[in-house]
C-alpha cells in the first residue's frame, strides 16, 4: 500500500488550554518574533525561524510540538516538517 502526501493531523486545543497558553506568554514575557512573513496554519517556516520547545504546563499532548510567538499569536509547529499546525490568538 502506498500513500502519497502528508497526513494532516488536526490539533484540538480546549478553551482552558488556550487560556493557559496565552497566560504563559504574558507572564513569561515571551519576546515576539519580528517577521514580515504572514504565518498561517499549513505554512512551512523557513529554517532561520527559531522554534521554541512547548513548556510541559501546556499539556502532554502539545509537548511534541514547538512554537513561535508573533503578532500576538502563538503558532504551534511540527518540528519535523516545520509546518504550522495550529494558531492560538
PASE-464325 format. One record per atom (N, C-alpha, C, O): x, y, z; residue in three letters. Coordinates in steps of 0.001 Angstrom, whole numbers, padded with zeros to 6 digits, always signed. Atoms other than C-alpha are relative to their C-alpha. Last residue first. Example, Ala and Ser with C-alpha at 12.3 -4.5 7.8 and 13.67 -1.06 7.14 Angstrom:
-000820-001190-000060SER/+013670-001060+007140SER/-000770+001090+000730SER/-000261+002198+000899SER/+000890-001190+000000ALA/+012300-004500+007800ALA/+000900+001200+000000ALA/+001936+001181+000665ALA/
***
This chain:
-000063-001461-000052UNK/-004756+034104+019019UNK/-000708+000525+001221UNK/-000758+001737+001432UNK/+000731-000411-001202UNK/-003783+030449+019028UNK/+000114+001514+000083UNK/+001202+002058+000271UNK/-000205-001401-000368UNK/-002800+029074+015622UNK/-000859+000332+001213UNK/-002049+000018+001245UNK/+001115-000617-000740UNK/-002369+025377+014888UNK/+000371+001436+000376UNK/+001527+001744+000662UNK/+001132+000916-000100UNK/-000314+023057+012662UNK/-001184+000617+000739UNK/-002306+000119+000638UNK/+000898-000548-001019UNK/+002380+025410+011349UNK/-001245-000875+000030UNK/-001913-001044-000990UNK/+001310-000468+000471UNK/+004750+023207+009333UNK/-000833+000498+001174UNK/-000896-000150+002219UNK/+000029-001453-000182UNK/+008418+022932+010312UNK/-001301+000616-000523UNK/-001342+001779-000923UNK/+000261-000596+001308UNK/+008343+019363+008885UNK/+000054+001522+000018UNK/+000053+002161-001035UNK/-000565+000820+001077UNK/+009924+017584+011833UNK/-000143+000649-001360UNK/+000803+000665-002148UNK/-001438-000232+000160UNK/+009321+020326+014394UNK/+000632-000801-001135UNK/+001655-000394-001686UNK/-000527+001364+000020UNK/+005538+020358+013827UNK/+001504+000139-000254UNK/+001908+000604-001320UNK/-000722+000454+001187UNK/+004726+023962+014717UNK/+000447-001443+000179UNK/+000928-001825+001246UNK/-000581+001313-000308UNK/+002221+025529+017081UNK/+000579-000565-001287UNK/-000046-000505-002346UNK/+000127+000964+001089UNK/+001761+029229+016271UNK/+000662-001299+000450UNK/+001857-001322+000745UNK/-000910+001123-000212UNK/+001122+031530+019207UNK/-000274-000992-001126UNK/-001409-001426-001325UNK/+000529+001347+000238UNK/-000440+034798+018143UNK/+001082-001014+000305UNK/+002266-000785+000054UNK/+000975+000359-001036UNK/+000073+038372+019324UNK/-000658-001357-000212UNK/-001757-001606+000283UNK/+001239-000762+000239UNK/+001843+039246+016033UNK/-001120-000388+000957UNK/-002262-000571+000536UNK/-000133-001120+000921UNK/+004449+036506+016541UNK/-001356+000659-000201UNK/-002376-000024-000292UNK/+000921-001057-000421UNK/+005106+033760+019064UNK/+000242+001212-000889UNK/+001345+001758-000923UNK/-000526-001303+000363UNK/+006634+030601+017574UNK/-001051+001004+000444UNK/-002245+000795+000229UNK/+000860-001141+000279UNK/+006034+027135+018952UNK/+000793+001236-000383UNK/+001991+001349-000123UNK/-000775-001191-000349UNK/+007427+023630+019068UNK/-000954+001171-000263UNK/-002032+000997-000831UNK/-000097-001126+000918UNK/+005332+020479+019092UNK/+001015+001022+000478UNK/+001506+000947+001604UNK/-000712+000479+001184UNK/+005748+017115+020835UNK/+000190+001122-001026UNK/+000958+000977-001977UNK/-001453-000080-000167UNK/+004897+018859+024109UNK/+000782-000540-001198UNK/+001983-000289-001302UNK/-000609-001054+000814UNK/+001317+019518+022970UNK/+001518+000021+000047UNK/+002147+000720-000748UNK/+000327+000216+001416UNK/-000490+016355+024112UNK/+000675+001031-000902UNK/+000719+000846-002118UNK/-000809+001045+000633UNK/+001339+016444+027456UNK/-000301-000198-001487UNK/+000570-000650-002231UNK/+000666+001295+000087UNK/-000179+019765+028489UNK/+000807-000996-000793UNK/+001506-000633-001740UNK/+001033-000131+001048UNK/+000692+023454+028219UNK/-000744-001319-000194UNK/-001793-001354-000837UNK/+001274-000457-000574UNK/+002452+023114+031590UNK/-001087+000241-001052UNK/-002247+000456-000701UNK/+000827+001120-000451UNK/+005131+020978+029889UNK/-001342+000456+000562UNK/-002321-000287+000491UNK/-000161+000334-001421UNK/+006530+024001+028045UNK/-000985-001085+000431UNK/-002093-001175-000098UNK/+001255-000233-000720UNK/+006490+023827+024227UNK/+000209-000395+001458UNK/+000664-001504+001738UNK/+000629+001197-000572UNK/+010065+023994+022912UNK/-001268+000389+000767UNK/-001284+001382+001494UNK/-000191+000112-001439UNK/+010804+027159+020902UNK/-000737-001245+000508UNK/-001847-001540+000066UNK/+001143+000678-000607UNK/+011275+027177+017129UNK/+000309-000224+001471UNK/+001399-000675+001823UNK/-000296+000817-001179UNK/+013747+029750+015794UNK/-001282-000579+000591UNK/-002212+000161+000915UNK/+000965-000334-001055UNK/+012934+030934+012271UNK/+000245-000943+001169UNK/+000189-002163+001016UNK/-000577-001019-000877UNK/+016108+030643+010151UNK/-000970+000470+001092UNK/-000604+001282+001943UNK/-000925+000567-000984UNK/+014986+027285+008711UNK/+000601+001053+000919UNK/+001126+000698+001974UNK/-001386+000100+000461UNK/+011989+028863+006988UNK/+000928-000477+001120UNK/+000602-000358+002302UNK/-000854-001085-000457UNK/+008523+028069+008335UNK/+001426-000198-000499UNK/+001925-001323-000532UNK/-001263+000566-000452UNK/+006217+025856+006314UNK/+000921+001157+000351UNK/+001143+002056-000460UNK/-001227-000597+000539UNK/+002686+027226+006108UNK/+001221-000726+000558UNK/+001207-001203+001693UNK/-000336+000633+001270UNK/-000274+024911+006783UNK/+001281+000551-000610UNK/+001859-000071-001502UNK/+000060+001461-000083UNK/-001756+027095+009503UNK/+000249-000571-001394UNK/-000351-000140-002379UNK/+001353+000534-000071UNK/-000683+030680+008897UNK/+000077-001517+000088UNK/+001103-002118-000233UNK/+000003+001409-000388UNK/+002419+032815+009248UNK/-001448-000449+000133UNK/-002271+000245+000731UNK/+001272+000341-000629UNK/+002439+036049+007260UNK/+000045-001487+000304UNK/+000134-002313-000604UNK/+000787+001071+000608UNK/+006058+036906+006558UNK/-001278-000235+000783UNK/-001287-000160+002012UNK/+000862-000657+000982UNK/+007372+040281+007683UNK/-000895-001033-000677UNK/-001886-000691-001322UNK/-000040+000585+001339UNK/+008782+038800+010831UNK/-000926+000769-000919UNK/-001956+001295-000496UNK/+000250-001044+000991UNK/+009689+040020+014282UNK/+000137-000627-001380UNK/+001212-001091-001760UNK/-000879+000130+001143UNK/+009332+037092+016664UNK/-000361+001106-000983UNK/-001525+001242-001362UNK/+000565+000375+001302UNK/+007600+038112+019835UNK/+001072-000035-001083UNK/+002058+000701-001039UNK/-000301-001031+000997UNK/+009516+038033+023119UNK/-000564-000415-001355UNK/-000285-001516-001829UNK/-000607+000616+001173UNK/+007803+035808+025636UNK/+000195+001088-001059UNK/-000741+001797-001430UNK/-000445-001078+000903UNK/+007083+037942+028683UNK/+000752-000561-001206UNK/+001867-000142-001516UNK/-001419+000240+000250UNK/+006868+034863+030914UNK/+000588+001036-000958UNK/+001754+000951-001346UNK/-000746+000079-001259UNK/+003561+036001+032397UNK/+001505-000150-000214UNK/+002302+000408+000540UNK/+000030-001280-000699UNK/+002083+037117+029053UNK/+000901-000018+001235UNK/+001732+000873+001416UNK/-000692-000957+000862UNK/+003110+034055+027008UNK/+000090+001367+000689UNK/+001126+002030+000626UNK/-001424+000329-000019UNK/+002099+031744+029851UNK/+000794+001046-000781UNK/+001808+001557-000305UNK/-000531-000457-001292UNK/-001284+033448+030219UNK/+001502-000230+000075UNK/+002238+000633+000552UNK/-000044-001471+000059UNK/-001996+032999+026478UNK/+000577+000567+001292UNK/+001368+001509+001256UNK/-001069-000368+000932UNK/-001049+029306+026751UNK/+000133+001522-000078UNK/+001242+002052-000015UNK/-001270+000309-000662UNK/-003202+028747+029855UNK/+001179+000444-000875UNK/+002153+001005-000374UNK/-000169-001030-001027UNK/-006157+030479+028177UNK/+001336-000183+000698UNK/+002046+000791+000946UNK/-000280-001248+000719UNK/-005794+028250+025099UNK/+000283+001119+000996UNK/+001220+001897+000815UNK/-001406+000126+000407UNK/-005623+025236+027436UNK/+000425+001247-000756UNK/+001537+001739-000563UNK/-000819-000260-001193UNK/-008878+026341+029100UNK/+001492-000125-000306UNK/+002310+000551+000318UNK/-000033-001421-000382UNK/-010517+026671+025666UNK/+000867+000293+001219UNK/+001573+001301+001248UNK/+001150-000401-000818UNK/-009530+023103+024671UNK/+000120+001476+000393UNK/+001229+002000+000496UNK/-000451-000612-001243UNK/-006982+022641+021910UNK/-001219+000542+000729UNK/-001966+001367+000203UNK/+001125-000554-000750UNK/-007633+020223+019074UNK/+000529+000558+001311UNK/+001224-000136+002052UNK/-000345-000223-001401UNK/-004778+019650+016640UNK/-001191+000673+000668UNK/-001609+001759+000268UNK/+000644-001188-000533UNK/-005895+018177+013366UNK/+000314+000093+001479UNK/+000142-000866+002232UNK/+000697+000274-001254UNK/-003377+015746+011991UNK/-000621+001301+000490UNK/+000045+002335+000542UNK/+000077-001151-000910UNK/-002509+016295+008379UNK/-000819-000373+001217UNK/-001992-000735+001121UNK/+001266+000030-000740UNK/-001385+013205+006517UNK/+000001+001167+000975UNK/+000952+001350+001734UNK/-000137+000082-001456UNK/+001426+014111+004182UNK/-001369-000003+000647UNK/-002244+000782+000281UNK/+000342-001211-000752UNK/+001156+013357+000518UNK/+000145-000237+001486UNK/+000262-001372+001948UNK/-000681-001188+000500UNK/+001060+009991-001183UNK/-000451+001202+000799UNK/-001587+001259+001269UNK/+000754-001218-000323UNK/+000297+006690+000438UNK/+000788+001178-000540UNK/+002012+001226-000427UNK/-000781-001228+000091UNK/+001379+003374-000986UNK/-000881+001190+000326UNK/-002028+001277-000114UNK/+000845-001175+000000UNK/+000000+000000+000000UNK/+000892+001239+000000UNK/+001820+001354+000800UNK/
***
